[in-house]
């Protein structure tokens, strides 16, 4: 999970602070030492850490904090505000041209995920009602054009390419005529990368920039390269003048130093982050939401947005009716599980819910994976039941349990446990419904597969 080590360290530090009624300067100094170490271990740029700690310390040792009734909470608030500011303050959006088409140039080194990110960005803009076209201007990497065409076909987004041997500047320039004649209001140019920065690469990019005059130049960098990502961003910014960054593989980097450092070092905001390999997995970057997640405050807004994109509204209304009538079956539960799986890993979901971030610690080494073995086992057990058994678990006697276990490749004990926990869940839902007068709430609900 992104920022896992940093989040754990910071949350532990602030837990200790909360134990003090009044804070002394020594308490703050001790906490800031911990914060400094946590940031350095997360691979945050040394100078950025130094400036960050200095700013927080100056504010935290102020009279208002020392005399407050809950000084620890005020210190956490200051750290939250400064972390948000460090990552850019507010969400940085794509600069859309008032006179279409908006031209976006994707640049970066080879292997950073530029071509895939171009497709993901196209999909994101398509969902907003835009009509993007992808431009295959990477003429050096074998199969780069084919890769973009395959992505375009998958996403139903047109791809503009020219005959082999055509230079990249001509392709980029010709794509504008294509956009005008085909009513495409966004042109996304996938340019060539190299294994390292060199003059030849930069000259070609400068030539493309000079000819097409892009409204946005986005640098795609691999977050897992840490400090190297910052060095790459500095070089590209110096030569081309970047408008923003796309950080890929952020879900694979548990430290996250690049995301925290890049704005402070280069002045370029992170505009998007890649959180997975699926073509939908490009998310706008919200500094305030990311800061909240690091400090264990959750990110409810992102969770709601994900849920709105994922869940079928009519299905949700139908489910609510079933819950009110106490008509919730194993079929319904399986349905809900399929929908929740689309949100991502359970660990990610928990990280977005305030106060739930440390649940993994309580569960020890248990894998919080919605595609994991335990979840697949639950699905197999339910699918091995007849429609009658799924709608009325009371008819599942001993011989039926043996048949279900054999059909799902599990043990009878696994079937028994699922049925028992499903009944517990139904009882809990009834209690919550009574307590809240039918309002929605989770209460003490636990997922049957987390045993």
For each residue, the residues with C-beta under 8 A, 3 or more apart:
1: 4 251 254 347 348 351
2: 250 251 253 254 256 259 275
3: 6 7 42 254 255 256 290 293 294
4: 1 7 8 254
5: 8 9 38 41 42 254 255
6: 3 9 10 38 39 41 42 255 256 294
7: 3 4 10 11 293 294 295 296 351 357
8: 4 5 11 12
9: 5 6 12 13 34 37 38 41
10: 6 7 13 14 34 35 38 79 294 295 296
11: 7 8 14 15 295 296 357 358
12: 8 9 15 16 34
13: 9 10 16 17 31 34 35 38
14: 10 11 17 18 31 72 75 76 79 295
15: 11 12 18 19
16: 12 13 19 20 31
17: 13 14 20 23 27 31 71 72 75 76
18: 14 15 72 73
19: 15 16
20: 16 17 23 24 27 71 72
21:
22: 66 71
23: 17 20 27 28 60 65 66 71 72 75
24: 20 27 28
25: 28 29 61
26: 29 30
27: 17 20 23 24 30 31
28: 23 24 25 31 32 57 60 61 75
29: 25 26 32 33 57
30: 26 27 33 34
31: 13 14 16 17 27 28 34 35 60 75
32: 28 29 35 36 53 56 57 60
33: 29 30 36 37
34: 9 10 12 13 30 31 37 38
35: 10 13 31 32 38 39 53 56 79
36: 32 33 39 40 49 53
37: 9 33 34 40 41
38: 5 6 9 10 13 34 35 41 42
39: 6 35 36 42 44 48 49 52 53 257 260
40: 36 37 43 44 46 49
41: 5 6 9 37 38 255
42: 3 5 6 38 39 255 256 257 260
43: 40 226 227 255 256 257 258
44: 39 40 48 49 52 257 260 261
45: 48 49 227 230 257 261 264 265
46: 40 49 50
47: 50 51 265
48: 39 44 45 51 52 86 260 261 264 265
49: 36 39 40 44 45 46 52 53
50: 46 47 53 54
51: 47 48 54 55 264
52: 39 44 48 49 55 56 82 83 86
53: 32 35 36 39 49 50 56 57
54: 50 51 57 58
55: 51 52 58 59 82
56: 32 35 52 53 59 60 75 78 79 82
57: 28 29 32 53 54 60 61
58: 54 55 61 62
59: 55 56 62 65 78 82
60: 23 28 31 32 56 57 65 74 75 78
61: 25 28 57 58 65 66
62: 58 59 65 66
63: 66 67
64: 67 68 74
65: 23 59 60 61 62 68 71 74 75 78
66: 22 23 61 62 63 71
67: 63 64 71
68: 64 65 71 73 74
69:
70: 73 74
71: 17 20 22 23 65 66 67 68 74 75
72: 14 17 18 20 23 75 76
73: 18 68 70 76 77
74: 60 64 65 68 70 71 77 78
75: 14 17 23 28 31 56 60 65 71 72 78 79
76: 14 17 72 73 79 80 295
77: 73 74 80 81
78: 56 59 60 65 74 75 81 82
79: 10 14 35 56 75 76 82 83 295
80: 76 77 83 84 291 292 295 297
81: 77 78 84 85
82: 52 55 56 59 78 79 85 86
83: 52 79 80 86 87 260 287 290 291 294 295
84: 80 81 87 89 287 288 291
85: 81 82 88 89 287
86: 48 52 82 83 260 263 264 287
87: 83 84 259 260 263 270 285 287 290 291
88: 85 91 92 263 269 270 285 287
89: 84 85 287
90: 287 288
91: 88 284 285 286 287
92: 88 244 269 270 271 285
93: 271 284
94: 102 104 125 216 244 271
95: 102 215 216 243
96: 102 215
97: 100 101 102 103 215
98:
99:
100: 97 185 186
101: 97 133 176 179 180 184 185 186 187
102: 94 95 96 97 185 186 187 215 216
103: 97 176 187 189 212 213 214 215 216
104: 94 121 186 187 188 189 214 215 216 217 218
105: 172 189 191 205 208 209 212 214 216 217 218
106: 114 117 118 121 188 189 190 191 218 220 246
107: 114 191 193 205 217 218 219 220 236 240 242
108: 112 114 193 219 220 221 232 236
109: 112 193 194 195 196 197 221 232
110: 141 193 194 195
111: 193 195 222
112: 108 109 117 193 220 221 222 248
113: 116 117 220 222 248 249 274
114: 106 107 108 117 118 138 190 191 193 220
115: 118 119 138 144 147 148 151 190
116: 113 119 120 151 248 274 279
117: 106 112 113 114 120 121 220 246 248 272 274 282
118: 106 114 115 121 122 134 148 151 188 189 190
119: 115 116 122 123 134 148 151 152 154 155 157 279
120: 116 117 123 124 272 274 279 280 281 282
121: 104 106 117 118 124 125 132 188 218 246 272 282
122: 118 119 125 126 132 134 152 155 157 186 188
123: 119 120 126 127 155 157 279 280 282
124: 120 121 127 128 272 282
125: 94 121 122 128 130 132 186
126: 122 123 129 130 131 132 155 157
127: 123 124
128: 124 125
129: 126
130: 125 126 185 186
131: 126 183 184 185 186
132: 121 122 125 126 157 184 185 186 187 188
133: 101 157 158 159 160 175 178 179 182 184 186 187 188
134: 118 119 122 148 151 152 157 158 159 160 188 190
135: 159 160 161 171 172 175 187 188 189 190
136: 144 145 148 149 159 160 161 171 190
137: 168 171 172 175 189 190 191 192 208
138: 114 115 141 144 145 148 168 190 191 192 193
139: 144 145 164 166 167 168 171 192
140: 144 192
141: 110 138 144 192 193
142:
143: 146 147
144: 115 136 138 139 140 141 147 148 190 192
145: 136 138 139 148 149 161
146: 143 149 150
147: 115 143 144 150 151
148: 115 118 119 134 136 138 144 145 151 152 159 161 190
149: 136 145 146 152 153 159 161
150: 146 147 153 154
151: 115 116 118 119 134 147 148 154 155 157 159 279
152: 119 122 134 148 149 155 156 157 158 159
153: 149 150 156 159
154: 119 150 151 279
155: 119 122 123 126 151 152 279
156: 152 153
157: 119 122 123 126 132 133 134 151 152
158: 133 134 152 182 184
159: 133 134 135 136 148 149 151 152 153
160: 133 134 135 136 171 174 175 178 179
161: 135 136 145 148 149 171
162: 166 170 171 174
163: 166
164: 139
165:
166: 139 162 163 170 171
167: 139 170 171
168: 137 138 139 171 172 191 192 204 207 208
169: 172 173 204 207 208 211
170: 162 166 167 173 174
171: 135 136 137 139 160 161 162 166 167 168 174 175
172: 105 135 137 168 169 175 176 189 191 208 211 212
173: 169 170 176 211 212
174: 160 162 170 171 177 178
175: 133 135 137 160 171 172 178 179 187 189 212
176: 101 103 172 173 179 180 187 212
177: 174 180 181
178: 133 160 174 175 181 182 184
179: 101 133 160 175 176 182 184 185 187
180: 101 176 177
181: 177 178
182: 133 158 178 179
183: 131
184: 101 131 132 133 158 178 179 187
185: 100 101 102 130 131 132 179
186: 100 101 102 104 122 125 130 131 132 133
187: 101 102 103 104 132 133 135 175 176 179 184 212
188: 104 106 118 121 122 132 133 134 135
189: 103 104 105 106 118 135 137 172 175 208 212 214
190: 106 114 115 118 134 135 136 137 138 144 148
191: 105 106 107 114 137 138 168 172 204 205 208
192: 137 138 139 140 141 144 168 201 204
193: 107 108 109 110 111 112 114 138 141 201
194: 109 110 197 198 200 201
195: 109 110 111
196: 109
197: 109 194 201 202 232 235 236
198: 194 201 202
199: 202 203
200: 194 203 204
201: 192 193 194 197 198 204 205
202: 197 198 199 205 206 239 240
203: 199 200 206 207
204: 168 169 191 192 200 201 207 208
205: 105 107 191 201 202 208 209 239 240
206: 202 203 209 210 239 240
207: 168 169 203 204 210 211
208: 105 137 168 169 172 189 191 204 205 211 212
209: 105 205 206 212 213 214 217 240
210: 206 207 213
211: 169 172 173 207 208
212: 103 105 172 173 175 176 187 189 208 209
213: 103 209 210
214: 103 104 105 189 209 217
215: 95 96 97 102 103 104 243
216: 94 95 102 103 104 105 243 244
217: 104 105 107 209 214 240 241 242 243
218: 104 105 106 107 121 242 243 244 245 246 271 272
219: 107 108 232 233 236 237 242 244 245 246 268
220: 106 107 108 112 113 114 117 245 246 248
221: 108 109 112 225 229 232 233 245 246 247 248 258
222: 111 112 113 225 229 248 249
223: 226 229 247 248 249 250 252 253 256 258 259 273
224: 249 252 253
225: 221 222 228 229 232 258
226: 43 223 229 230 253 255 257 258
227: 43 45 230 231 257 258 261
228: 225 231 232
229: 221 222 223 225 226 232 233 247 258 262
230: 45 226 227 233 234 258 261 262 265 266
231: 227 228 234 235
232: 108 109 197 219 221 225 228 229 235 236
233: 219 221 229 230 236 237 242 245 262 265 266 268
234: 230 231 237 238 265 266
235: 197 231 232 238 239
236: 107 108 197 219 232 233 239 240 242
237: 219 233 234 240 241 242 266 267 268
238: 234 235
239: 202 205 206 235 236
240: 107 202 205 206 209 217 236 237
241: 217 237
242: 107 217 218 219 233 236 237 245 266 268
243: 95 215 216 217 218 268 271
244: 92 94 216 218 219 268 269 270 271 272
245: 218 219 220 221 233 242 262 268 269 270 271
246: 106 117 121 218 219 220 221 270 271 272 273 274 282
247: 221 223 229 250 258 259 262 270 272 273 274 285
248: 112 113 116 117 220 221 222 223 273 274
249: 113 222 223 224 252 253 274
250: 2 223 247 253 256 259 273 274 275
251: 1 2 274 275 276 348
252: 223 224 249
253: 2 223 224 226 249 250 256 258
254: 1 2 3 4 5
255: 3 5 6 41 42 43 226
256: 2 3 6 42 43 223 250 253 259 260
257: 39 42 43 44 45 226 227 260 261
258: 43 221 223 225 226 227 229 230 247 253 261 262
259: 2 87 223 247 250 256 262 270 273 285 290
260: 39 42 44 48 83 86 87 256 257 264
261: 44 45 48 227 230 257 258 264 265
262: 229 230 233 245 247 258 259 265 266 268 270
263: 86 87 88 266 267 268 269 270
264: 45 48 51 86 260 261
265: 45 47 48 230 233 234 261 262
266: 230 233 234 237 242 262 263
267: 237 263
268: 219 233 237 242 243 244 245 262 263
269: 88 92 244 245 263 285
270: 87 88 92 244 245 246 247 259 262 263 273 285
271: 92 93 94 218 243 244 245 246 284 285
272: 117 120 121 124 218 244 246 247 282 283 284 285
273: 223 246 247 248 250 259 270 282 283 285
274: 113 116 117 120 246 247 248 249 250 251 281 282 283
275: 2 250 251 281 282 283 344
276: 251 281 344
277: 281
278: 281
279: 116 119 120 123 151 154 155
280: 120 123
281: 120 274 275 276 277 278
282: 117 120 121 123 124 246 272 273 274 275
283: 272 273 274 275 302
284: 91 93 271 272
285: 87 88 91 92 247 259 269 270 271 272 273 290
286: 91 289 290 299 301 302
287: 83 84 85 86 87 88 89 90 91 290 291
288: 84 90 291 292
289: 286 292 293 299 301 302
290: 3 83 87 259 285 286 287 293 294 299
291: 80 83 84 87 287 288 294 295
292: 80 288 289 295 297 298 299
293: 3 7 289 290 296 297 298 299 351 352 357
294: 3 6 7 10 83 290 291
295: 7 10 11 14 76 79 80 83 291 292
296: 7 10 11 293 354 355 357 358
297: 80 292 293 354
298: 292 293 303 351 352 353 354 355 356 357
299: 286 289 290 292 293 302 303 351 352
300: 303 304 352 353 354
301: 286 289 304 305
302: 283 286 289 299 305 306 352
303: 298 299 300 306 307 343 349 352 353
304: 300 301 307 308
305: 301 302 308 309
306: 302 303 309 310 343 344
307: 303 304 310 311 343
308: 304 305 311
309: 305 306
310: 306 307 339 342 343
311: 307 308 315 316 339
312: 315 316 339
313: 316 317
314: 317 318
315: 311 312 318 319 335 339
316: 311 312 313 319 320
317: 313 314 320 321
318: 314 315 321 322
319: 315 316 322 323 328 332 335 336
320: 316 317 323 324 440
321: 317 318 324 325 327
322: 318 319 325 327 328 329 332
323: 319 320 326 327 328 429 433
324: 320 321 433 438
325: 321 322
326: 323 426 430
327: 321 322 323
328: 319 322 323 332 333 426 429
329: 322 332 333 390 391 392
330: 333 334 382 385 389 390 391 393 422
331: 334 335 382 387 390 391
332: 319 322 328 329 335 336
333: 328 329 330 336 337 382 422 425 448
334: 330 331 337 338 379 382 383 390
335: 315 319 331 332 338 339
336: 319 332 333 339 340
337: 333 334 340 341 370 375 378 379
338: 334 335 341 342
339: 310 311 312 315 335 336 342 343
340: 336 337 343 349 370
341: 337 338 370 371 375
342: 310 338 339
343: 303 306 307 310 339 340 348 349 370
344: 275 276 306 348 349 370
345: 348 349 368 369 370
346: 349 350 368 369 370 447
347: 1 350 351 360 368 369
348: 1 251 343 344 345 351 352
349: 303 340 343 344 345 346 352 353
350: 346 347 353 356 357 359 360 368
351: 1 7 293 298 299 347 348 356 357
352: 293 298 299 300 302 303 348 349
353: 298 300 303 349 350 356 357
354: 296 297 298 300
355: 296 298
356: 298 350 351 353 359
357: 7 11 293 296 298 350 351 353 360
358: 11 296 361 362
359: 350 356 362 363
360: 347 350 357 363 366 368
361: 358 364
362: 358 359
363: 359 360 366 368 450
364: 361
365:
366: 360 363 450
367: 372 373 374
368: 345 346 347 350 360 363 372
369: 345 346 347 372 375
370: 337 340 341 343 344 345 346 375
371: 341 375 376
372: 367 368 369 375 376
373: 367 376 377
374: 367 377 378 449 450 451
375: 337 341 369 370 371 372 378 379 449
376: 371 372 373 379 380
377: 373 374 380 381 408 410 414 449
378: 337 374 375 381 382 418 448 449
379: 334 337 375 376 382 383
380: 376 377 383 384 408 409 410
381: 377 378 384 385 404 405 408 410 414 415 418
382: 330 331 333 334 378 379 385 390 418
383: 334 379 380 408
384: 380 381 403 404 405 407 408
385: 330 381 382 389 390 396 404
386: 389 390
387: 331 390 391
388: 391 392 395
389: 330 385 386 392 393 395 396 400 404
390: 329 330 331 334 382 385 386 387 393
391: 329 330 331 387 388
392: 329 388 389 395
393: 330 389 390 396 419 422 423
394:
395: 388 389 392 400
396: 385 389 393 400 401 404 415 419
397: 400 401
398: 401 402
399: 402 403
400: 389 395 396 397 403 404
401: 396 397 398 404 405 412 415 416 419
402: 398 399 405 406 412
403: 384 399 400 406 407
404: 381 384 385 389 396 400 401 407 408 415
405: 381 384 401 402 408 410 411 412 414 415
406: 402 403 409
407: 384 403 404
408: 377 380 381 383 384 404 405 414 415
409: 380 406
410: 377 380 381 405 414 415
411: 405 414 415
412: 401 402 405 415 416
413: 416 417
414: 377 381 405 408 410 411 417 418
415: 381 396 401 404 405 408 410 411 412 418 419
416: 401 412 413 419 420
417: 413 414 420 421 448 451
418: 378 381 382 414 415 421 422 448
419: 393 396 401 415 416 422 423
420: 416 417 423 424
421: 417 418 424 425 446 448 451
422: 330 333 393 418 419 425 426 448
423: 393 419 420 426 427
424: 420 421 427 428 446
425: 333 421 422 428 429 445 446 448
426: 326 328 422 423 429 430
427: 423 424 430 431
428: 424 425 431 432 443 444 445
429: 323 328 425 426 432 433 443 445
430: 326 426 427 433 434
431: 427 428 434 435 443
432: 428 429 435 436 441 442 443 445
433: 323 324 429 430 436 437 438
434: 430 431 437
435: 431 432 441 443
436: 432 433 439 440 441
437: 433 434
438: 324 433
439: 436
440: 320 436
441: 432 435 436
442: 432 445
443: 428 429 431 432 435
444: 428
445: 425 428 429 432 442
446: 421 424 425 450
447: 346 450
448: 333 378 417 418 421 422 425 451
449: 374 375 377 378
450: 363 366 374 446 447
451: 374 417 421 448
